[in-house]
Amino acid sequence: MARTPEAVIIDPDLGTRADIKRALMLAHFTVSGEAGYGIEAVTVAKEQVPDVFVVSAEEPVARALQTIEALGDALPDTPTIVYSSLADAASVRRAMVSGARDYLIKPVKPEDLTRAIYGVMGQEERRRMRASGERQEAPAHGTVITVFGAKGGIGKTTISTNLATALVRATSSTVVLVDMDTRFGDVAIMMDVAVEQSIADLARRVGEMDRDTVRDYLVRHHSGVMILPAPLHPTEWRNVTPQQITKIINLLAESYDYVIVDTPGTFNEIVAATLESAGLILLVTSMDIASIKDTALALEMLQSADVSEDKVKLMINHSTAANTLREEDVERVLEYKVFWRIPHDLNVATSTQLGQPVVITKPYARVSRSISDLAAALSGTVTEKKGFLERFLGH
């Protein structure tokens, strides 16, 4: 926005009001007014007409809920964010029914306030545009999952190819796998498909493409996964721009339920474009100290770019049998919760030599079950449980 958003704080407790004021100022918002509940709150609200109300709700909450309703009646276009020490579902629901747009649990961090305020202001702007007829209906958009890691050789391509295949098998969804590895580009080899046209060829004509014609550059794998290969020669990436990459990903997301993007073990403008376009980032690390160090730097980079923690999921890939760290050590060092663990499995190497995903060649192997469960978790589906004999025969 062109100006600093303004907030009015509603809290009868002067101590917690001061804490929220400091958090808002640290988050670079303007506090244009403060008040307690009731008539005082409504009077200050009408005088200031802020961009957002930030309202405390503690037991007994009746007075706070009445004030939230009164603020909504007085300034219906100004959203309300509630902060409270009450974390139970009933308290959250009562606040939302009264008109709150978001609910933060104390202690409230400046970054939480930032996300919440811009989130509710964005919702209000979209509501206003829909009501006035300014907002055109947006095309359907699939889920973009970027598989990212700050170091090479940690299994990102293995995860990308198998996750794409597992999503097709588990959900019958349409899936496209984009090889964005600007250094090696091994997706085509690992899926055993021929490269006739690559992402570099598509980028040259992306301005002429639409959601239908972009499919001419894809290769179909027998699993049902569509593949957009990397160029055979890394030098072809020189003329590919981040803007072209963003356009390509958006076109694919308009045609496919899932867009899986495999990235190199480095950071550049192309990778930045894939991270910006992603709805979900799977940040992969192995269990060696060098990988953990690089992952810590990657997390710092993502946080400095204001990428939401909800968007970044940390994955440990046990790519070798020799681990120098424990998983709890990784969480402690990175100060980040591990979302998923891929077990070490010799079947991966065998499948790679065959040019097929391990979820196809050995569907009941430990690693295959882990990746299939990951696909189910990301898609919200339920995996089918197999009996002992069936699992045994599948190895």
Helices and strands as residue ranges (DSSP letters): E 6-10, H 14-26, E 30-35, H 39-48, E 52-56, H 62-74, E 80-84, H 89-98, E 102-105, H 110-132, E 143-148, H 156-171, E 175-179, H 187-191, H 199-204, G 206-208, G 213-217, E 219-220, E 226-228, G 234-239, H 242-253, E 258-262, H 269-277, E 280-285, H 289-304, G 309-311, E 312-317, H 327-334, E 338-342, H 347-354, H 358-361, H 366-379, H 388-394
